[in-house]
């Protein structure tokens, strides 16, 4: 194979690239981003459940030795203390759109991220609605794949507006998710979120929040919603497995509170601490 890499002519791909070829060429991969706290990975079982389900859906042959115990050992080998860890899994070998085999490869990277637990942010987020992107809705929408140009475009639009994040709509112009988070909101004492059928990623922290809210006896509704209707929300917050709960202080120019959100966040932290 002849290669031109940024003007450099090579006889073969740079070292390591051949092994990751399907991830680079076709995005034939899934990833998980996890939080490690001083040797603890509190959401690991949920991450592995989602990753394994995605690998099966995409037709990977999942090795028998891959388990929660296996991944804990692998993850802590690069992140023994507090860190943001990314696990990427892709299909080995060549082929074009049709792969030649279905065995997986994986790569784990870690970046230091101080903190012994999820923390309540003193400053909330300023968030608007992304105008330039619409997300698809199908059986693969709930997976964390390398197909990210839409999220990159939404993040750049948020930056251009001076927002911390953007709410991205689905193909039917309804609220789907933020660039890397699920969306929740409060009306009265009822907690709302977008159903997975609307095309959002099946967030592990989203599932945890719903469980904790149900255990607390809070009214919960999973509801499709137009972005205009979100203006009636009394509180809005975003969730993901690295940042936990992020309250939205300003949505489309409107100031919001966060009292109910903080109370729920404290319940979630108590559950994680007990686990």
TIMILO-106058 format. One record per residue: x, y, z of N, C-alpha, C in turn; residue in three letters. Coordinates in steps of 0.2 Angstrom, whole numbers, plus 5000, padded with zeros to 4 digits. Layout:
residues N
XYZXYZXYZAla/...
***
This chain:
residues 275
500449945000500050005000500450065000Unk/500350114995500750174995500350224999Unk/500650265003500350315007500650385006Unk/500150435006500350505007500050535013Unk/500550545018500350565024500550645025Unk/500050685024500250755025500850775021Unk/500850745014501450765010502050715010Unk/502050675015502550625016502350565013Unk/502850535008502650475004502950415008Unk/502550365010502750315013502550245010Unk/502850195011502750125008502250095012Unk/502050115018501550075022501250125027Unk/500750105030500450155035500850155041Unk/500850215044501250225050501150165055Unk/501650155060501550105064500950115069Unk/500550055069499950055073499350075069Unk/499350105064498850125060498450065057Unk/498850025055498449965051498049925056Unk/498249925063497749885067497149925069Unk/497149995068496550035069496250055062Unk/496350025057496150045050495450055050Unk/495050005052494350005052494050065056Unk/494350075061494050135065494250205061Unk/494850205058494950265055494650275048Unk/494550225045494250225038493450225038Unk/493150185043492450185043492050195049Unk/492450215054492150235061491850175063Unk/492050115062491750045064491950035071Unk/491750075076491950065083491450095087Unk/491550085094491150105099491550135104Unk/491350175109491750205114491350215120Unk/491750215126491450235132491950285136Unk/491650335139492050375143491850375150Unk/492250355154492150335161492550385166Unk/492250385172492550425177492850375182Unk/493550385184493850345189493950395195Unk/493850365201493950405207494350365212Unk/495050385212495450345217495350275217Unk/495450245211495350175210494650145210Unk/494150185211493450165210493150185203Unk/492750135200492450155194491750145195Unk/491350185198490650175201490150155196Unk/490250175189489750155184489950105179Unk/490550065181490850025177490349965174Unk/489949935178489449885176488949915171Unk/488749975172488250005167488650015160Unk/489250045161489650055155489749985151Unk/489949935154490049875151489349845148Unk/488849855152488149825149488049865142Unk/488149925142487949965136488449945130Unk/489049945132489549925127489449855124Unk/489349815128489249745126488649735122Unk/488149775124487549775120487649805113Unk/488049855112488149885106488649845102Unk/489049805105489549765101489149705098Unk/488649675102488249625099487849655093Unk/487549715094487049735089487449745083Unk/488149765083488549785077488849715074Unk/488749665078488949595075489749585077Unk/489949615082490649595085490649525088Unk/491149495088491249425092491549445098Unk/491149455104491449475110491849425114Unk/492449435115492849385119492549365125Unk/492549295127492349275133492649305139Unk/493249325139493549345145493349415146Unk/493049455142492849525143492249525148Unk/492349555153491849555159492049625163Unk/491649635168491749695172492449685175Unk/492549625178493249615181493849625176Unk/493749605170494249615165494349685164Unk/493849725163493849795161494149835167Unk/493949815173494149855179494949855179Unk/495249795178495949785178496249825173Unk/495949815167496249855161496249935162Unk/495649955164495550025165496050055171Unk/496050025176496450045182497250035180Unk/497449995175498149995174498350055171Unk/497950105168498150165165497850225169Unk/497450205174497150265178497050235185Unk/497550235189497450205196497150255200Unk/497150325199496850375203496350405200Unk/496250475201495650505198495850525191Unk/495350505186495450515179494850515175Unk/494850545169494350535164494650485159Unk/494350425158494550375154494150355148Unk/494450345143494050335137494250265134Unk/493750215133493850155131493550155124Unk/493950135119493750135112493850065109Unk/493350035106493349965104493149965096Unk/493549935092493449935085493549865082Unk/493249855076493349785073494049785069Unk/494349725071494949705068494949695061Unk/495549705057495649685050495349735045Unk/495449705039495249755033494549745031Unk/494549745024493849745021493649815019Unk/493149825016492849895015492249895019Unk/491649915017491049925021490949855024Unk/491049805020490949735023491549715026Unk/491549695033492249675036492449605034Unk/493049595035493349525034493249485040Unk/493249515046493149475052492849515057Unk/492649495063492249525068492549525075Unk/493249515075493549515082493749585083Unk/493749605090493849675092494549685094Unk/494749745093495349775096495149835101Unk/495549855106495349905110495949945112Unk/495750015114496250065116495950095122Unk/496350105127496150145133496650205134Unk/496350265135496750325136496450355143Unk/496950385146496750415153497050485153Unk/496650535156496850605157496650615165Unk/497150645168497050665175496450705176Unk/495950695181495450735182495250735190Unk/495550785193495450785201494750775203Unk/494750755209494150745213493950675215Unk/493750665221493650605224492850585223Unk/492450625220491750615219491450665214Unk/490850655211490550705207490450765212Unk/490550825209490450885212489850925209Unk/489550965214488951005211489351075209Unk/489251085203489551145200489251215203Unk/489751255205489551325207489151365202Unk/489451365196489251395190488851355186Unk/488251365184487851325179488051345172Unk/487651315168487851315161487351365157Unk/487651395152487251435147487151395141Unk/486451385139486351335134485851365129Unk/485951345123485451365118485251305113Unk/484851315108484651265104485051275097Unk/485351215095485751215089485251215083Unk/485451265079485051265073485251225067Unk/485951205067486251185061486251105060Unk/486051075065486150995066485450965067Unk/485350905064484750865066485050795067Unk/484850755072485150695073484650635071Unk/484950585068484450525066484150485071Unk/483650455070483350415075483250345072Unk/483650295074483550225072483850175078Unk/483950115076484150065081484850085084Unk/485250125080485950135082486050205085Unk/485550245086485550305089485850305096Unk/485650255100485750255107486550235108Unk/486850215103487550195104488050255104Unk/488650245107489150295107489650275101Unk/489550305095489950285090490450335088Unk/490950325083491450375081491150415076Unk/490450415074490150455069489950525073Unk/490450565073490350625078490250695074Unk/490350695067490350765064489750815066Unk/489150785067488550825069488650855076Unk/488950815081489150835088489650895088Unk/490150885083490650935083490350995080Unk/489950995075489651055072489251085077Unk/488851055082488451085087488851115092Unk/489451085094489851115099490151175096Unk/490351175090490651235087490051295087Unk/489451275085488951325085488851355092Unk/488851315097488751335104489351385106Unk/489951365104490551415105490451475102Unk/490151475096490051545092489551585095Unk/489051555099488551595102488751615109Unk/489351585112489551605118489151555123Unk/488851505121488551455126489051405128Unk/488951375134489351315136489151255133Unk/488551245130488351185127487751205123Unk/487451155118486951165114486451105114Unk/485851115114485351065114485251045106Unk/485250985105485250965098484550935096Unk/484250945091483650915089483650855085Unk/483150815085483150755080482850775074Unk/482750725069482550735063481850765062Unk/481450755068480750785068480750855072Unk/481350885073481350945076481150945083Unk/481250895086481150885094481750885097Unk/481750895104482350895108482650825108Unk/483250815107483550745107484050745113Unk/484550785113485150785118485550845117Unk/486050855122486550905121487150865117Unk/487750905117488250875112488550815116Unk/488550815122488850755125488450735132Unk/487850745132487450735138486750725136Unk/486350695141485650685141485350745144Unk/484650755142484350815144483750795149Unk/483750835155483150825160482850895161Unk/482250895163481950955165481350945170Unk/481250995174480750995179480151045177Unk/479551015179478951055178478551035185Unk/478451085189478251065196478651015199Unk/478350965202478750915205478950855201Unk/478750865194478850805190479450815186Unk/479850755186480450755182480350725175Unk/480650765170480550745163481150725160Unk/481150685155481750675151481550655144Unk/481950655139481850635132481850555132Unk/481350515129481350445128481950425123Unk/482250365124482750345120482450335113Unk/481850325112481550325105481650385101Unk/481750445104481850505101482550515098Unk/483050465099483650465096484250485100Unk/484150495107484750505111485150445113Unk/485750465115486150405117485950385124Unk/485950315125485750285131486250295136Unk/486250355139486750375144486650335151Unk/487250315153487250275159487050315165Unk/487250385165487050425171486350445170Unk/486050445164485350455163484950395167Unk/485150335165484850275169484850285176Unk/485450305179485550305186485050355189Unk/485050415186484650475188483850445188Unk/483650415183482950385183482850335189Unk/483350295190483250245195483150275202Unk/483650325203483650365210483050405211Unk/482750435205482150475206481550425207Unk/481550375204480950325205481050295212Unk/481650285215481650255222481450305227Unk/481550375225481350425229480550445229Unk/480250405224479550415224479350485220Unk/479850505216479650565212479250545206Unk/478750595204478450575197478950585191Unk/478950545187479450545181479050535175Unk/479150575170478850565163479450565158Unk/479450515153479850515147479450545142Unk/479650605139479150635135479550675129Unk/479250665123479550705117479350775118Unk/479750815116479550885117479950935112Unk/479550985109479751035105480251085109Unk/480751105105481151155109480751215112Unk/480251235108479851295111479551275118Unk/479351215118478951195125479451195130Unk/480151185129480651185134480651245138Unk/480451305135480451365139479951365145Unk/479551315145479051315151479351275157Unk/479951245156480351215161480551265167Unk/480451235173480651275178481451265180Unk/481651205178482351195179482551145173Unk/483151145171483451105166484151085168Unk/484251015167484950995169485250945164Unk/485850935163486150895158486550835162Unk/486550775160486950725163487450685159Unk/488050675161488450625158488850585163Unk/489250535161489650495166490250525168Unk/490450585165491150615167490950675172Unk/490450715170490350775174489750765179Unk/489350715178488850695183488250745181Unk/488050785185487450825184487650895183Unk/487450935178487651005176486951045175Unk/486851085180486251125180486251175175Unk/485751195171485751245166485451305170Unk/485851365170485651425173485351465168Unk/485551465162485251505157485051465151Unk/484451465149484251435143483851485138Unk/484251485132483951535127483851605130Unk/484251625135484251695138483751695144Unk/483451645146483051645152483451615158Unk/483351645164483751625170483251565173Unk/483651515175483251455178483551445185Unk/483151415189483351385196483651315195Unk/483851295201484151225202484051195208Unk/483551215212483451185219483251115219Unk/482751095214482551025214483150985211Unk/483451005206484050975203484650955208Unk/484751005212485250995217485050945222Unk/484450945224484250895229484250825226Unk/484050815220484150755216484850735215Unk/485350775214486050765213486250735220Unk/486050765225486350735232486050665233Unk/485450655231485250585231485650535227Unk/485850555221486250515217486950505220Unk/487250555222487850545226487850505231Unk/487350505235487250455241487150385239Unk/486850375233486750305230487450285228Unk/487850325225488550305222488950295228Unk/488950335233489350325239489150255243Unk/488550245243488350175246488550115242Unk/488650125235488850075231489550065231Unk/
***
